[in-house]
Amino acid sequence: MNEQSALQALASWAATAFLIIGILGFVPGVTDEFASLKFAGHRSGAELFGVFAVSTLLNLLHIVLGIAGLWLARTRAGARAYLLGGGAFCLALWVFGLAVSRGDSANFIPVDTADDWLHFVLGLSMVVGGVLLGRRHPAPNTAATT
């Protein structure tokens, strides 16, 4: 696998993960307390896998990030932009989660401790992947032309 395809594969993998997580957030059984799923806000009692606080807004955000990432991963520049931008967004959600408490009315997404650290790991991984893989340039085609 060359560097270009590695960058695009990482973006595709991250996008697919976001898309699957967003869809699973709407599946009763995978999402505990599904009946308490709210559109937004800290009062949504639904938890994906019984661990991660979710709301309709957060599920839709994951789905949009997934679709956008799959679309952007088609090109090297798009994949790099997705990893850097999506990673920065996840890191911003991490900071937001650290700044608001679970029951705070400003917690409109909602986020909790598990979400915070997942956002940190995902965001850091995406940014680092985008920087490291994005710096490498694919080897030019050295085939002789006639």
NUMIMI-950784 format. One line per 10 residues: their letters; for each residue x, y, z of N, C-alpha, C. Coordinates in Angstrom, 1 decimal, padded with zeros to 4 digits, m for minus. Layout:
# NUMIMI-950784
A	X/Y/Z/X/Y/Z/X/Y/Z | ...
***
This chain:
# NUMIMI-950784
MNEQSALQAL	000.8/m001.2/000.0/000.0/000.0/000.0/000.9/001.2/000.0 | 000.7/002.2/m000.9/001.5/003.4/m001.0/001.0/004.4/000.0 | 001.7/005.5/000.1/001.3/006.5/001.1/000.0/007.2/000.8 | m000.3/007.4/m000.5/m001.6/008.0/m000.9/m002.7/007.1/m000.5 | m002.6/005.8/m000.8/m003.7/004.9/m000.4/m003.8/004.8/001.1 | m002.7/004.9/001.8/m002.8/004.8/003.3/m003.5/005.9/003.9 | m003.3/007.1/003.3/m004.0/008.3/003.8/m005.5/008.2/003.5 | m005.8/007.8/002.3/m007.2/007.6/002.0/m007.9/006.5/002.7 | m007.1/005.4/003.0/m007.7/004.3/003.7/m008.0/004.7/005.2 | m007.1/005.5/005.8/m007.3/005.9/007.1/m008.5/006.8/007.2
ASWAATAFLI	m008.7/007.7/006.2/m009.9/008.6/006.2/m011.1/007.8/006.0 | m011.1/006.8/005.1/m012.2/005.9/004.8/m012.6/005.1/006.1 | m011.6/004.6/006.8/m011.8/003.8/008.0/m012.5/004.7/009.0 | m012.0/005.9/009.3/m012.5/006.8/010.3/m014.0/007.2/009.9 | m014.2/007.5/008.6/m015.5/007.9/008.1/m016.5/006.7/008.3 | m016.1/005.5/008.0/m016.9/004.3/008.1/m017.3/004.1/009.6 | m016.3/004.3/010.5/m016.6/004.2/011.9/m017.6/005.2/012.4 | m017.5/006.4/012.0/m018.4/007.5/012.3/m019.8/007.1/011.8 | m019.9/006.6/010.6/m021.2/006.3/010.0/m021.8/005.1/010.7 | m021.1/004.1/011.0/m021.6/003.0/011.8/m022.1/003.4/013.2
IGILGFVPGV	m021.3/004.1/013.8/m021.6/004.6/015.2/m022.9/005.4/015.2 | m023.0/006.3/014.2/m024.2/007.1/014.0/m025.5/006.3/013.8 | m025.4/005.3/013.0/m026.5/004.4/012.7/m026.9/003.6/013.9 | m025.8/003.0/014.6/m026.1/002.2/015.8/m026.7/003.0/016.9 | m026.5/004.3/016.9/m027.2/005.1/017.9/m028.7/005.2/017.8 | m029.2/004.7/016.7/m030.6/004.6/016.5/m031.2/003.2/016.6 | m030.4/002.3/017.0/m030.8/000.9/017.1/m031.1/000.5/018.6 | m032.3/000.3/018.9/m032.7/m000.2/020.3/m031.9/m001.5/020.6 | m031.5/m001.6/021.8/m030.7/m002.7/022.2/m029.2/m002.5/022.2 | m028.7/m001.9/021.1/m027.4/m001.4/021.0/m027.2/m000.1/021.8
TDEFASLKFA	m028.3/000.6/021.7/m028.4/001.9/022.5/m029.3/001.6/023.7 | m028.7/001.6/024.9/m029.5/001.3/026.1/m030.4/002.5/026.4 | m031.5/002.3/027.0/m032.5/003.3/027.4/m032.9/004.1/026.1 | m033.1/003.3/025.0/m033.5/004.0/023.7/m034.7/004.8/023.8 | m035.6/004.4/024.7/m036.9/005.2/024.8/m036.6/006.6/025.4 | m035.5/006.8/026.0/m035.2/008.1/026.6/m034.3/009.0/025.6 | m034.1/008.5/024.4/m033.3/009.3/023.4/m034.0/010.6/023.1 | m033.3/011.7/023.3/m033.9/013.0/023.0/m033.2/013.6/021.8 | m033.8/014.6/021.2/m033.1/015.2/020.0/m031.8/015.8/020.4 | m031.7/016.5/021.5/m030.4/017.1/021.9/m030.5/017.3/023.4
GHRSGAELFG	m029.4/017.7/024.0/m029.4/018.1/025.4/m028.9/017.0/026.3 | m028.6/017.4/027.5/m028.0/016.6/028.6/m029.1/015.6/029.2 | m030.3/015.8/028.9/m031.4/015.0/029.5/m031.6/013.7/028.7 | m030.9/013.5/027.6/m031.1/012.3/026.8/m030.4/011.2/027.7 | m031.2/010.2/028.0/m030.7/009.1/028.9/m030.1/007.9/028.1 | m030.2/008.0/026.8/m029.8/006.9/025.9/m028.2/006.8/025.9 | m027.7/005.6/025.9/m026.3/005.4/025.9/m025.9/004.3/024.9 | m025.1/004.6/024.0/m024.6/003.6/023.0/m023.7/002.6/023.7 | m024.0/001.4/023.6/m023.3/000.3/024.2/m023.4/000.4/025.8 | m024.3/001.2/026.3/m024.4/001.4/027.7/m023.3/002.2/028.3
VFAVSTLLNL	m022.5/002.9/027.4/m021.4/003.7/027.9/m021.4/005.1/027.4 | m021.7/005.3/026.2/m021.5/006.7/025.5/m022.9/007.4/025.4 | m023.0/008.5/026.0/m024.2/009.3/025.9/m024.5/009.7/024.5 | m025.7/009.5/024.0/m026.1/009.9/022.7/m027.4/010.6/022.6 | m027.6/011.3/021.6/m028.8/012.0/021.3/m029.1/011.9/019.8 | m030.2/012.3/019.3/m030.5/012.3/017.9/m029.5/013.2/017.2 | m029.3/014.4/017.8/m028.4/015.3/017.2/m027.0/014.7/017.0 | m026.5/014.1/018.1/m025.1/013.5/018.0/m025.1/012.4/017.0 | m026.1/011.5/017.0/m026.2/010.4/016.0/m026.1/011.0/014.6 | m026.9/012.0/014.3/m027.0/012.6/013.0/m025.6/013.3/012.6
LHIVLGIAGL	m025.0/013.9/013.6/m023.6/014.5/013.4/m022.6/013.4/013.0 | m022.7/012.2/013.7/m021.8/011.1/013.3/m022.1/010.6/011.9 | m023.3/010.5/011.5/m023.7/010.1/010.2/m023.2/011.1/009.1 | m023.4/012.4/009.4/m022.9/013.4/008.4/m021.4/013.4/008.3 | m020.7/013.2/009.5/m019.2/013.1/009.4/m018.8/011.9/008.6 | m019.5/010.8/008.8/m019.2/009.6/008.0/m019.4/009.7/006.5 | m020.5/010.3/006.2/m020.8/010.5/004.7/m019.8/011.5/004.1 | m019.5/012.6/004.8/m018.5/013.5/004.3/m017.2/012.9/004.2 | m016.8/012.1/005.2/m015.5/011.5/005.1/m015.3/010.5/004.0 | m016.3/009.7/003.7/m016.3/008.8/002.6/m016.2/009.5/001.3
WLARTRAGAR	m016.9/010.6/001.2/m016.8/011.4/m000.1/m015.5/012.1/m000.2 | m014.9/012.7/000.9/m013.6/013.3/000.8/m012.5/012.4/000.6 | m012.6/011.2/001.1/m011.5/010.2/001.0/m011.2/009.7/m000.4 | m012.0/010.1/m001.3/m011.8/009.7/m002.7/m010.5/010.4/m003.3 | m010.1/011.5/m002.7/m008.9/012.1/m003.2/m007.9/012.3/m002.1 | m006.6/012.4/m002.4/m005.6/012.6/m001.4/m005.8/013.9/m000.6 | m006.1/015.0/m001.3/m006.3/016.2/m000.6/m007.5/016.2/000.3 | m008.6/015.6/m000.2/m009.8/015.5/000.5/m009.6/014.6/001.8 | m008.9/013.5/001.6/m008.7/012.6/002.8/m007.9/013.4/003.8 | m006.9/014.1/003.4/m006.0/014.9/004.4/m006.9/016.0/005.1
AYLLGGGAFC	m007.7/016.7/004.3/m008.6/017.7/004.9/m009.6/017.1/005.9 | m010.1/015.9/005.5/m011.0/015.3/006.4/m010.4/014.9/007.7 | m009.2/014.3/007.6/m008.5/013.8/008.9/m008.2/015.0/009.7 | m007.6/016.1/009.1/m007.3/017.2/009.9/m008.5/018.0/010.5 | m009.5/018.2/009.6/m010.7/018.9/010.0/m011.5/018.1/011.0 | m011.8/016.9/010.7/m012.5/016.0/011.6/m011.8/015.8/012.9 | m010.5/015.6/012.8/m009.8/015.4/014.0/m009.8/016.7/014.9 | m009.7/017.8/014.3/m009.8/019.1/015.0/m011.1/019.3/015.7 | m012.2/018.8/014.9/m013.5/018.9/015.5/m013.7/018.0/016.7 | m013.2/016.8/016.6/m013.2/015.9/017.7/m012.5/016.4/018.9
LALWVFGLAV	m011.3/017.0/018.7/m010.6/017.6/019.8/m011.3/018.8/020.4 | m012.0/019.6/019.6/m012.9/020.7/020.1/m014.0/020.1/020.9 | m014.6/019.0/020.5/m015.6/018.3/021.4/m015.0/017.8/022.7 | m013.8/017.4/022.7/m013.1/016.9/023.9/m013.0/018.1/024.8 | m012.5/019.3/024.3/m012.4/020.5/025.2/m013.8/020.9/025.7 | m014.8/020.9/024.8/m016.1/021.2/025.2/m016.6/020.3/026.3 | m016.4/019.0/026.2/m016.8/018.1/027.2/m016.1/018.3/028.5 | m014.8/018.7/028.5/m014.1/019.0/029.7/m014.7/020.3/030.4 | m015.2/021.2/029.6/m015.6/022.5/030.1/m017.0/022.4/030.7 | m017.9/021.5/030.3/m019.2/021.4/030.8/m019.4/020.1/031.5
SRGDSANFIP	m020.3/020.2/032.5/m020.6/019.0/033.3/m021.8/018.3/032.6 | m021.9/017.0/033.0/m023.0/016.2/032.3/m024.4/016.8/032.5 | m024.7/017.4/033.6/m026.0/017.9/033.8/m026.2/019.4/033.5 | m025.1/020.0/032.9/m025.1/021.4/032.6/m026.0/021.6/031.4 | m026.8/022.7/031.4/m027.7/023.0/030.3/m027.0/023.3/029.0 | m025.7/023.7/029.1/m024.9/024.0/028.0/m024.4/022.7/027.3 | m024.6/021.6/027.9/m024.2/020.3/027.4/m025.3/019.8/026.4 | m025.4/020.5/025.2/m026.4/020.3/024.3/m026.2/019.1/023.4 | m025.0/018.4/023.4/m024.7/017.4/022.4/m025.3/016.0/022.8 | m025.2/015.4/023.8/m024.6/015.5/025.1/m023.2/014.7/025.1
VDTADDWLHF	m022.4/015.1/026.1/m021.1/014.4/026.3/m020.9/014.0/027.7 | m020.2/013.0/027.9/m019.8/012.5/029.3/m018.4/012.1/029.3 | m017.9/011.6/030.4/m016.4/011.3/030.5/m016.0/010.3/029.4 | m016.8/009.3/029.2/m016.4/008.3/028.2/m016.4/009.0/026.8 | m017.3/009.8/026.5/m017.3/010.5/025.2/m016.1/011.4/025.1 | m015.8/012.1/026.2/m014.7/013.1/026.2/m013.4/012.4/025.8 | m013.1/011.2/026.4/m011.8/010.6/026.1/m011.8/009.9/024.8 | m013.0/009.4/024.3/m013.1/008.8/023.0/m012.8/009.9/022.0 | m013.4/011.1/022.2/m013.2/012.2/021.2/m011.7/012.6/021.2 | m011.1/012.6/022.4/m009.6/012.9/022.4/m008.8/011.9/021.6
VLGLSMVVGG	m009.0/010.6/021.8/m008.3/009.6/021.1/m008.5/009.6/019.6 | m009.8/009.8/019.2/m010.1/009.9/017.8/m009.5/011.1/017.2 | m009.7/012.2/017.8/m009.2/013.5/017.3/m007.7/013.5/017.1 | m007.0/013.1/018.2/m005.6/013.0/018.1/m005.1/012.1/017.0 | m005.7/010.9/017.0/m005.3/009.9/015.9/m005.6/010.4/014.5 | m006.7/011.1/014.3/m007.0/011.6/013.0/m006.0/012.7/012.6 | m005.7/013.7/013.5/m004.8/014.8/013.2/m003.4/014.2/013.0 | m002.9/013.3/013.8/m001.6/012.8/013.7/m001.5/012.0/012.3 | m002.5/011.2/012.0/m002.6/010.5/010.8/m002.6/011.4/009.6 | m003.4/012.5/009.7/m003.4/013.4/008.6/m002.1/014.2/008.4
VLLGRRHPAP	m001.4/014.5/009.5/m000.1/015.2/009.4/000.9/014.3/008.8 | 001.1/013.1/009.5/002.2/012.2/009.1/002.0/011.6/007.7 | 000.8/011.1/007.4/000.6/010.5/006.1/000.4/011.6/005.0 | 000.0/012.8/005.4/m000.2/013.9/004.4/001.1/014.5/004.0 | 002.1/014.4/004.8/003.4/014.9/004.4/004.1/014.2/003.3 | 003.8/012.9/003.3/004.5/012.0/002.3/003.8/012.2/000.9 | 004.6/012.3/m000.1/004.0/012.4/m001.4/004.2/011.1/m002.2 | 003.2/010.7/m002.9/003.4/009.4/m003.7/004.6/009.6/m004.7 | 005.2/008.4/m004.9/006.4/008.4/m005.8/005.8/008.7/m007.2 | 006.6/009.6/m007.9/006.1/009.9/m009.3/006.2/008.7/m010.2
NTAATT	005.4/008.7/m011.2/005.5/007.6/m012.1/006.8/007.7/m012.9 | 007.7/006.7/m012.8/009.0/006.8/m013.4/009.0/006.0/m014.8 | 007.9/005.6/m015.2/007.8/004.9/m016.5/008.3/005.9/m017.6 | 009.1/005.4/m018.5/009.6/006.2/m019.6/008.4/006.5/m020.6 | 008.4/007.7/m021.1/007.3/008.0/m022.0/008.0/008.2/m023.4 | 007.3/007.8/m024.4/007.9/007.9/m025.8/007.1/008.8/m026.6
***
